[in-house]
Amino acid sequence: MSDTDLKNMKVAVVGGGVTGLAAAYHLVNNGVNVTIYESGETLGGQVRTIEVGGNQIEIFYHHLFRSDTVVIELIKKLGHGSDLAWLPSVAAMHSQTKIYPFVGALDLLRFTKVSLFSRLRLGLAALWLRYDSNWQKYEGTRASSWIKKWVGESGYRAVWRPVLRSKFGVHFEDISMAWFWGKIYLRFASRDGILAKEKLGYLKGSFRKYIDSLSEAIRKASGTVLTESTVEEIFTNRDKVTGLRYSQHGATSDAECDALLVTTPTHIFEKISPPAVLNSPYGDLLRTVQYQWASVLLLVLDRPLSDTYWLTMTDDDMPFVVTVEHTNFISANEYDGNHIVYFSNYADPDDALMELSVDEVLNIYKPYIQRINPKFDESWIRSKWFFTDRAGQPIVDYLFHERIPPHRTPVDGLYLANNTQIYPEDRGQNYSIRMGFRAADLILADLGKSEN
């Protein structure tokens, strides 16, 4: 297909998160006429930001691993490579009011909550997964079963059971070993050696910098970016996509397109999908998707809470799974002396906690925050927010790989790309961007075929 032909092609992208932006960027760079429809006021999805101390900060915590090559290259291409800093990560594990540092491999030997033998098994199992690139062999296996076999019941209960339970609720015993492999493999990839300390990446000034540059590049290439624009219906004719209906500021409009990429969570895609998708085996796959809510209580404090960046919580009664003290990674000086802490939680869809106000959540969390620092008091708080995401974490059970819908739907020209299709990697900027590029390549290939 010639460049002239591509310019006559109209592609709609539903969702202005990193996947939608990446896909649109790739498409406009190949000469396609693209329009993004984002229902929110701002772009970026979970990477959107708020202002703290004169600087921007993400509403959900973010960092990069050394293996996140796709987003790293994109950041450089957009002109922000000099702003990407690689800094040591201070990680630890919290158990029964005690904090166990996990900065280097030797810290595992000091984890006295379990026996020396269990500590060695924990370390050897992690090391094995770091150098085992054949993740496919773990498909169909429960992570809990594998961990119990190779780490032992003691190590499982002390370390990995609390993490899986906090993240996946009642489903924790059934989570895929392939997913667990990805978490370990990725974490070790940000170390320069077995005994080296972990280094993580952060974009000075927040990741909003490259989000803004992406949207600007799309507009400069004659793409259109519409915010506060909610897609309500997808139009088809003889099982081929023809357009969509969207509402913006109270007005409803129709738009034609030759291809349409949806990057929203699955339950939103189902609401706008045509019958040819819903009444098909593809629709059956969509209905198997289950999500956990993701949430963060974000506090801005007048002093540090701890000296740890990433603190994994392991007590069974903890209402949050990890504490991320951003200003133990990026200096509080960048935020006018404010100290920024996230308390991350995952919850079942019917968990009433997700409907509470920020003050109500703080009241629940406060005694548990005081386990981290007994001196913590509400007078330390300068600002507070509670953010939630209904589709924050797909439940990746051991048979999940058999139910992943392909990007191409049964409707010609209609595509889906969301966090249920990132497997075996976990959700994250790098893999979301990579998926956006891949979906764009499928669209380009199919548009070319349609003209032959």
C-alpha positions, 0 to 999 in steps of 0.5 A: 500500500502506498503512503497516499493510500494509508493517508486515506485510511481512518483508524480510531483508537479507543482509550488514551492510556499508554497502549492507545497512545503508543499504537496511535503514535506508530500508526501516524508515523506510518501515514495513517489518519488516527483519532484517539477517543479518551473518556477522561480529562487527561491522557496516560491512564495509570500514568496520569499525574497530580501536582505535589510541591510544584512538580508532577507525580503519578497517581499510581507508583511507577518505575522502570526495570533495566529490561524495559527496553521498549519504553526506554527507547521510546523515551529517548526517541522523544528527547527525554533520555537525559532525564532518565535516572537509574538509582539504587532501590532500597527494598525491604520486607515487613513482618510483625512490626519488624523490617527486614532489608532486602537490598542485596543477596546477603540480606536473605541470610539475615531474614530470621523469620524462617530457618537458614535452610528455608532462606537458602531454598528461597534464594536458590529458587529465585536464582533458578527462575532468574536464569530459566528463560523457558517460561512456557514450561510453567504454563498450567502449573499453580505458583503456590504448588511450585513454590511449596515444592521447591521453597518449602511450606515455611518459605511459602507462608513467610514470603510468597503466600502473603504477597499472592493473597494480598494481590489476588484475594481468594484466587491466590492459590490458583495463580499461574506459575508463568506469571510468578516466573515473570515477576522474579525474572524481571526483578533480577534483570535490574541488577548488574550481577547476582550480588549487585544491588537493584537499580530502577529507572525514573523520569525526572519530572514524572513519566508525564513528560513522555506522555505529553510528548507522545500526544504532541507528536501524534497531533503534529503528524495530523492525528486527532486526540479527543479527551472527555469523549466516551465511545458508546457504540461500535458500528459494523456492516456485514461483520466489518467495522464501519465507525463509532458513536461517541459523546463529548460535553453532552453532545453525541456524534458519529464517526467513520473509520476503516479500523478500530482499536479498543484499549479499554478494560474488557468489561468496557469493551463488552459494553460497546461491542457489536453482536458479532463479537459478543455472540461468538467464541471470542465473546465467551473468552471475554466473559471469562476475564476477572479483575481485582481492583487496584488502589492506592492511598497517596499521602504527602507528609512533612517528614519521612515515614521510613528509610525504605522505598519498596516495603512488602507487607506480609502480615495476614491482616494488613489491608495493603500489600506494599508501601512505596515511599517515592521520596526514598527513591527520588529526593524530597527536594524535587517536591519542595520538601514533601515526602510522598508515600503510596499504600497499595492494595488489591481487592475483590470486585465486591470489596466495600473498601473501594467505595470509601472516602479517603478519610475512611480509608486512612482511618482503616490504614492508620494503625497498620501504618503505625506498625511501620512507624509507631510515631506516625500521626495524622498531623504529619499529613499535608495532602491525601488522595485515594485512587482506584482502578476497577480493572487494575489487575487481571486474575492470572490463574494457571489456565489463563493462557488458554483463555487469552483473546487474540488482538483480532476480533471476529469483526474485520477491522476491530481489535482489542489490546488491553492488560489481559493480553500482556501475559506472561509479563505483568502489567506495566508501561513497557509491555503496554507500549510494546502491545500498542506497537504490535496491535498497530502493526496488525492493523497496518498489515490488515489495511494493506491486505484490504487494498490488495 
